[in-house]
Structure formats: structure tokens, C-alpha cells
Amino acid sequence: MSRAPEVTQRLRVDPVACEGIGLCAQVADRLIELDRWGYPIVAGDLDRSQVKEARRAVRACPRRALWLEETAEGDRR
């Protein structure tokens, strides 16, 4: 019997939509760092304890430049 691949969440950023406001890093400081110009550098795959914080960052983004993406184990783009 084969197991279904484990689904994880990944925080993603659209660099074109992002204006470098930095609100996301204030809301989710353990997941998001800002580069020297104020644009987010996001964590890769999230564990279960990080998903809630990532969702708050997604909701806080005024440009809607962040989103959560589901990835299956082995699908690492």
C-alpha cells in the first residue's frame, strides 16, 4: 500500500506586485526577512506551526503580493 505524498505549504512572493512596504515582515518576522531595499525574502516550505503566521502575512499585504501554495513531497520548485 503506497502512501499519499505529504502536502506542505510554501510562502511565495510576486516580486513584480511587491512594492517593498515591509508590513509582511512585521507581521511574520520569523518567516520573512527584508533585503536591503525592503523587499521580502520568504522562507521555503513551512511546518504546521508556521502556517498561521504565514496566513497573517498574506492577509496583511496591501498589494496582495504574497500567497500560500500547496506543494506535494517531491515537488520542490
Secondary structure as the mmCIF struct_conf table of DSSP 4:
data_model
#
loop_
_struct_conf.conf_type_id
_struct_conf.id
_struct_conf.beg_label_comp_id
_struct_conf.beg_label_asym_id
_struct_conf.beg_label_seq_id
_struct_conf.end_label_comp_id
_struct_conf.end_label_asym_id
_struct_conf.end_label_seq_id
HELX_LH_PP_P HELX_LH_PP_P1 SER A 2 GLU A 6
STRN STRN1 VAL A 7 VAL A 13
TURN_TY1_P TURN_TY1_P1 PRO A 15 ALA A 17
HELX_RH_AL_P HELX_RH_AL_P1 LEU A 23 VAL A 27
TURN_TY1_P TURN_TY1_P2 ASP A 29 LEU A 31
STRN STRN2 ILE A 32 LEU A 34
TURN_TY1_P TURN_TY1_P3 ARG A 36 TRP A 37
BEND BEND1 GLY A 38 GLY A 38
STRN STRN3 PRO A 40 VAL A 42
BEND BEND2 GLY A 44 GLY A 44
STRN STRN4 ASP A 45 LEU A 46
HELX_LH_PP_P HELX_LH_PP_P2 ASP A 47 ASP A 47
HELX_RH_AL_P HELX_RH_AL_P2 ARG A 48 ALA A 60
TURN_TY1_P TURN_TY1_P4 PRO A 62 ARG A 63
STRN STRN5 LEU A 66 ALA A 72
TURN_TY1_P TURN_TY1_P5 GLU A 73 GLY A 74
#
